[in-house]
Structure formats: C-alpha cells, structure tokens
Amino acid sequence: MNEFNSDTLAFLLHRRAASCPADIAYSFPELSQHYTWETLWKETRLLAKGLLQLGVTKGDSLALLMTGRMELIVSMFAAASIGAVIVPLNAYSKTNEVRGYLQSARPKAMIIGTEGHHLDYPSMLMELILECRNSAADNSWLPSSIFVVGAQAGLPSPLRPFNELMALASHTTDEKFINACKAATVHDPLILLYTSGTTGSPKGVLRTTASFMVAPPERGHPGKKSALLQKTIDRIARRFSVISLLPLYHLGGFGTIFTNLRVCNIRIVLLTHFNPLQAVKAIRQEACRMMIGTPYMVQRILSSSQGDFSGLSSLIGISFTSASVDSSLLRKVNRELRLLFFMVTYGSSETGSVANATCFVGRQRSLPITLLFKLLTRSHLLSGMISFDSFEANNYSLAGKVDRAVEVNILNPQTGELLPYGEQGEVSVRSHRVMRYLKHNQDMPCFTADGWYKTGDLGYLDDQNVLTITGRLRRLISRGGEKISPVEIEGLLLKDKDVEEAFVIGIPDELYGEQICACLVAKKGANVNAQMIKNRLAVHLSAFKIPQYVLFLPELPLSPTGKIAVTDIKQLALHALGELKQNA
C-alpha cells in the first residue's frame, strides 16, 4: 500500500481491502451483486491490467455506458487506479447524444452494457461506427476497442465481450500495474462529467481526485489521533448501510461511492436505475439505515408508498442532494417517517460540494448514532448542525453552512457588486473543488479570471455563513416587467392540503412576455380544481403572482439525474394549454 500515492483511488481501495477484506462494500440487490472489499480490489486489479495491455495509460479516457451494476464500479476504479480518466455517460443517452460525448471526450476505449432504458447500446455504437465507415467522415473520436458487459462471442467488429478485456490481464505483469498506480496523483484528472447533452454541445467538467476531498490535501501523514479517529468511525459505520438513489454518471452518485472509500467503511446499496417501488424493496431487503437522493426522488418514493411507510421503517436518516429542498417536503418527511436526522447538501458538477447541514429531528438518539456524528463533525466531514426550527422558518431552501474549504460571495446580478449578509443575489463560489469546463467551454463567462464560478443560483448568506438558495436566475419569470420567483409560489402550493407536488414555470405570452403556469400533482382522492387553487393563493400573494394557468398532471417528469425535467414539463404544459385553447 505504501507504494501508491496517498489519497489516490488505488491507495484508498487497497487500504480498505487490507483492513476489512470480508466486509461488503457495494451491493446491487436487483442483480444479486454483493462485493466485498477484497473481491472489488481483486477485480479492479485484473481489469486495470487488462486496460494496460490494451494500451490505455495515464491521461487516456475510458468511456462507460451502462445502467448501474458492479462492472461499472469496477471499471471506474480500474481506470482511476492507472491514471486514466473515467467518462461515465448518461445511461438514457440517445445516438446523437452519445456521438457528442464521444467527439468531446475522444476515449481510448469504451465499456458498454447490452441494454438499458429500452436502448440497445451495442446497436447504437454500431450505428455510429457504420455511419463513419460509409461516409468516410473523421472517425478519430471513436474508441478503438469497445467491450460489452454480459455479451458472448459473435459480436460484430469492433465490439468484443467484456470477459476478453479481463482475460488480457494475464499478459500484463503486476510490476507494470504497480508502476502505473505509483504514477497517479490526487491532482491528475479523475472523471469527466457531462452536465448536459441535449443541445448538441455537451459541457464536460473534468474533476480531479483532490476536488472530492473535504479539504485541500495536506502534506505529510496523518497523526496517531487521526488514525484512531478513523478507526473508531469505521467500527461504528460498518453497522449501517446506505442506499444511494443517484446514478453513477451524476456527481452525487459518483461522489457517494468515492466518499465510501475516503470517509468511512459503510456499505453502499445501489439501484440499476431509479424506480421508487424498487427503491422501497431494496431498503426493506437490505435494512438500509440512510437514503441519499434528490428531493424529487424522495418525494416520488413517499408518493408511491400511498400512506404505507412500513418498507421505510429501517431508515433513520435521509441526505438530500443536488436540488433545493423545500421546507414543506422536510415537514412531510418528518411527519411520515420516524427519522433521527436529515442532511442537505448544496453543490454542482462545476463546484463540487459547497455547503451542507445536518438536522437532528428524533427525540431519542442511540449512542452509536450520536457518537458517529460527533466524530464526523470533529473530522470536519460535517460542516454545520442546524435546528429543524430554522429549516421550518425559512420560506426558501437552506443549503447549509458553507464548507470550511469553500468561499461564497453573493453578487448583484446586474452590476456584479458584492452584497452584504441577508441580501439576495447570485451565488458565486471559489475553492479547490471548482473545475472548469473541458476544451471549448473553458472561457465561458460564468468563470472569472481569479477562480470564481457564477452558479446562476439566487441566494443569500447570514452572519453565520449559512447559505439559503432562493431560486435560479434563469427560472425567474418576467411578467409585464415584474420579476417573479417560482420558488415562492411553489412553497405556498406545497403547503396546500390537496397538493402532492408542484412546479411553476413561465409560459410565453404575447401581451405580458410570460404568464405564470403552475403544474400540480393532486393528492390521491383530493377534490380540487384550478380556481380553488387560485383563490387559496390569493390570500398570500399579490395579484400579479397568481398563476394564470393551473394544470393538473398525473406526475412531474424527472430527468435521468432525479431532478424535475424542465424541458419535458414545459412541453407537457404547452401541449395541454394548446388543447384547452382549442377546445375553449
């Protein structure tokens, strides 16, 4: 283990395999895959040696396209161990999107699944390959080798079964593998994450291993106290299991499995893809103690349970990631589930983790839980404890206390002027975790010359360095010159006794520029209509903030990363409004 550079993935994985070889590291219950640290390290070494024999070396990219499974995690760790760059592609990607990703990343090799989300990945890749062959177009962006997990012999060239890549390991020496691991450092590129791909110009964020650290890596070795603290955390944490609902091509999803190596030895349970019923089944089957997901994923699980939350009874905590958490959802979670705590985390692919908070809501705390949180706080892995009253009193979304290694400024969106505590403006972030876009997107105006990233989020700081997110600059609705925050309206709608979910958007209007449209999912059995909703809002809102349109939908569409799919919901709204006007 001393042969590898400290804090690299190879170092962390080898350390886990040596200290707790028989402990389960990751589980995919749907596939009956339960990997110990020893098995994981063994398969990672084999696959890494196969990649080296293939010619993949430090700095080369390895593209991955498949739904969640252990082969995906092993592929990620194998690439990272030898200094190659992990490129996990959105498993919902269509052919044109895959083309854009590959043209941007230019991977040396690629590993894919057989199918996922009604997509045939091998056929998709062959379509791209044949397209290049038939048109004599530049094909230098196509990976020279493509391996298919779960496929047997007889694949069309250049596709090959995944087991052939594993078999290549026998032709590579352990010395070559160890030397490749030695050459990797925490400052090397680790993973290329794409924040979008539907515009034809996907934005790739190249993150280093160091950008996932709690603080900038320090020189020297940890002292005896730190080692003892880590050993105590591991001893307690191994009693718990965490289910992550996030896909592994998502910053939060990858960060979770990375944190499992860096922070504490806790078993991570994952899904092949997000499905609320399957999530409940896995929680019950694996007796998961904590759940990690976006607010909308958690909301979808609560809705699908239809009042029977027995399948979630093992949970003692929930960690909300990625999107703003409305206080009404927190109240619902607190009311329906007997939790001891919940956590909120604010960040993005560009910024990494920015702020987080932990809130104890249970009246009784077991000694192991209390001790674990004290240890995590002392080790600076939790930035701030915030009372439930503070969350409940906030009309917007508490993002948590800004992490110790992060700077946050609040800027006037028009002038760029620095705003004082309590004043709302655009959230700007600077830290060792902020990463620029890849290649042609590097000079976008959201990045400043002195290292600040303008997030596009609206928010404010208080004098305790606690950050509140109030909305998105680009989500502001401009109605007749008035700037209206959808978050304010959504907050009131989610408090309505007949409303399960709510999302407010701007709809183009010839007279006002935009009109407000509220898209709602009614609670089961509710007897409510659009006018009733407007009348209730009128008690709390100015007339110009009352939605012109109120649409009831069976469910709000989610993006593959578990957030509200804004484009999809706008299309649904425009289609529904078009039918209403046509039939009026």
PyMOL commands that set and color helices and strands:
alter all, ss='L'
color gray80, all
select helices_A, chain A and resi 9-19+29-31+37-54+70-81+95-105+121-135+162-171+174-183+210-212+224-237+251-262+276-286+295-304+310-312+327-336+367-378+388-393+439-441+473-475+486-493+530-538+543-545+566-583
alter helices_A, ss='H'
color red, helices_A
select strands_A, chain A and resi 24-28+33-36+61-65+85-88+109-112+115-116+119-120+145-148+159-161+189-194+204-208+241-244+267-270+290-293+317-320+341-348+352-360+397-402+406-411+425-431+453-461+466-472+477-479+482-484+499-509+513-522+549-552
alter strands_A, ss='S'
color yellow, strands_A
deselect
rebuild
show_as cartoon
